């Protein structure tokens, strides 16, 4: 067997009759790594390198001499952990984290609850028009967040909203959903509208994977549809509920498109409403890429920690039967 | 089987290598020095509409200095791209369209060449003092040649003013009285709105009141936001919003467009470029609007501020400083070029003589007011001096956040504390970067 390998030195060594060690090297190292190379190269270029560059930037800062005008008056110097201290002690960052936690506390239970309810309803034997309902609930997920935020923004603005027009006609005083007290709910609503469908499909798919003998046995034992849903279906699909919860938590921590799109429409959202908006503002509005880098690292670490903690807490319950 | 696997892997590696090679290749500028008889190629990043047609006039008349316009998305993306190219050491154009408030940031990054040693310096007399100050930063250097400006004026619905028997306000006191009368006649109508989205709009009004938010003091910067002129403007608007006679919602929203169309927004304090916006956002009301000078703080000393405007700058990576400066001077001061800028690119030129000569016919939206550009031209003479600092972006962002809170609270005291917060955030950012602040 003769093969051409990319490096001529190795090709010579790989000719028939070469010592076993060389052949071993080829089989154990060269072949697998060559096959892995495309993946590794792309990963290094587009994942590892940017992450390392972010880490490098996060320990740098800008140093200005004099007026900061002209050549050489602004240099990049090592800052140690200064940016991290600033990020963690920034009251705006703390406030944005609290806002996002409140947002998640409202959104996630509602979204997963509705998704589970719809999945169970679609899966129940008595449901009609399943395919249509499934598509109708899933469709908003296909609308990009910026577009859906614009659509909802138009519906929220009292001056152009048909909802406000109808309320006015009916003689009702409808409060503006873009007021500071309600704007969190307004954003939750957009995320809910877009997110329920995706989570429902994930749960519904795992419901479909449940063997039907289990249901037949339950029915023979006189189990009602509701009992079956609560005692059989929910426990069986618990792993996929946990997975959707994890995805939702991560998505919540990274909320950006909805508040950014709604912001110019009203006075109630600041440019540092969510942690990622703060990062974006520092990097591209304030030209302070270093603070933005350190805050990004903090957010990434926190996301990782929260996901890990969440999995540790629920793992026993959800995946207990698998071990 | 194995063979084809390997070949595929090798192909993928080669593709990845090509990808990275593609990333690192950049444009290499011509290193040859400008020679009178040698042909010079200049690139120009700009976003003004149809600017390339104006540049064609130059290219026909000057075969030795050929300018290519490279269209940009707008002021912010162009600046971000330029800063990246400067940091990378190559890839910057010879010329760039730079908004006035971006000049200090670009100078701080050493992106703009000093033109004070070129004949461009002689154009000082062609521009209003306030505009010239924006391109010199109040020092001896010259960082750009002014192109267009946005002197602020007052646009109003003449039909509604007439119906209510109101006089056009000449002072801010009269503006407040008119605002009250309009809101009283129709509780859903307002003479205007206080917009927390538009920092440039508020800056223009502070400039009118005599503010200049930054200053150079030897080797130190000074920040003068939280001082009498800006406090006066913020307090004035805070009172109107608190009394409920002026709306508190941002401009440029669907709601605001609707209000302009339905006559619920009866006036707009805006700049010379407003006809284009009004024609686009409130087309149904063409012929019903009129323009008047800004309401004044002191009617005996009429003044106004700028909202928007940009200049032509030469970058530090340009190998042809003299040729680029020559083109920038021609573009912004030559009568034929300025006339083309007005007619083809639709801008309001900074060149005062050129503006007077080329702006004679009112825009179609204001066909009911033949002396439209006479009013604007008079206003442009009263643009006060204003110095921008190296962190305008931070101050403008602070305006957005702080005045959003103030407008929402509808309290005069909140408007005043927003000014203080703007000052603190701007100074804090300068100090954090290591600037000396006085």
Contacts between the chains, C-beta under 8 A, distances in Angstrom:
chain1	res1	chain2	res2	distance
A	3	B	2	6.8
A	3	B	3	5.8
A	3	B	6	6.6
A	4	B	3	8.0
A	4	B	6	7.7
A	5	B	6	7.0
A	6	B	6	8.0
A	6	B	10	5.3
A	6	B	13	7.5
A	31	B	2	7.9
A	34	B	6	6.5
A	34	B	9	4.8
A	34	B	10	7.7
A	34	B	13	8.0
A	35	B	5	6.6
A	35	B	9	5.5
A	37	B	9	5.9
A	37	B	12	6.9
A	37	B	13	5.3
A	38	B	9	6.6
A	38	B	12	3.6
A	38	B	13	6.7
A	38	B	15	8.0
A	38	B	16	6.6
A	41	B	12	8.0
A	41	B	13	6.7
A	41	B	16	4.5
A	42	B	16	6.6
A	45	B	16	7.2
A	45	B	19	7.6
A	45	B	20	6.8
A	62	B	433	5.2
A	62	B	434	7.0
A	63	B	433	7.9
A	63	B	434	5.1
A	64	B	108	7.9
A	64	B	433	5.3
A	64	B	434	4.1
A	64	B	435	5.1
A	65	B	434	7.5
A	66	B	219	4.8
A	66	B	436	7.1
A	67	B	216	6.4
A	67	B	219	6.2
A	67	B	220	7.6
A	67	B	221	6.6
A	67	B	390	7.9
A	67	B	435	7.5
A	67	B	436	7.8
A	68	B	108	4.8
A	68	B	221	8.0
A	68	B	390	5.4
A	68	B	433	7.4
A	68	B	434	8.0
A	68	B	435	5.6
A	69	B	104	7.4
A	69	B	107	4.9
A	69	B	108	5.7
A	69	B	137	7.4
A	69	B	390	7.4
A	70	B	107	7.1
A	70	B	110	6.1
A	71	B	110	4.7
A	71	B	316	7.8
A	72	B	110	7.5
A	73	B	108	7.3
A	73	B	110	7.6
A	74	B	108	6.1
A	74	B	109	6.9
A	74	B	110	7.7
A	153	B	254	7.9
A	154	B	254	5.9
A	157	B	253	6.7
A	157	B	254	6.1
A	157	B	255	4.6
A	158	B	255	7.3
A	159	B	249	8.0
A	159	B	254	7.5
A	159	B	255	3.4
A	159	B	256	7.9
A	159	B	258	5.5
A	159	B	259	6.4
A	160	B	254	4.9
A	160	B	255	5.5
A	160	B	258	5.4
A	180	B	408	6.1
A	264	B	197	5.5
A	264	B	250	6.2
A	264	B	252	7.1
A	264	B	253	6.7
A	265	B	250	7.1
A	265	B	253	5.1
A	265	B	254	7.8
A	265	B	255	7.5
A	266	B	249	7.1
A	266	B	250	7.1
A	267	B	196	5.4
A	267	B	248	6.7
A	267	B	249	7.3
A	267	B	250	6.9
A	267	B	404	4.1
A	267	B	405	7.2
A	267	B	407	4.8
A	267	B	408	4.1
A	268	B	404	7.3
A	268	B	408	6.0
A	269	B	404	7.7
A	270	B	400	7.9
A	270	B	401	4.5
A	270	B	404	6.5
A	270	B	405	7.6
A	271	B	397	6.0
A	271	B	400	6.0
A	271	B	401	5.6
A	272	B	401	7.1
A	281	B	397	6.4
A	284	B	80	7.2
A	285	B	393	5.6
A	285	B	394	7.8
A	285	B	397	4.9
A	286	B	391	7.6
A	286	B	393	5.9
A	286	B	394	5.1
A	286	B	397	6.4
A	286	B	429	7.0
A	287	B	83	7.8
A	287	B	105	7.0
A	287	B	393	6.2
A	288	B	429	7.9
A	288	B	433	8.0
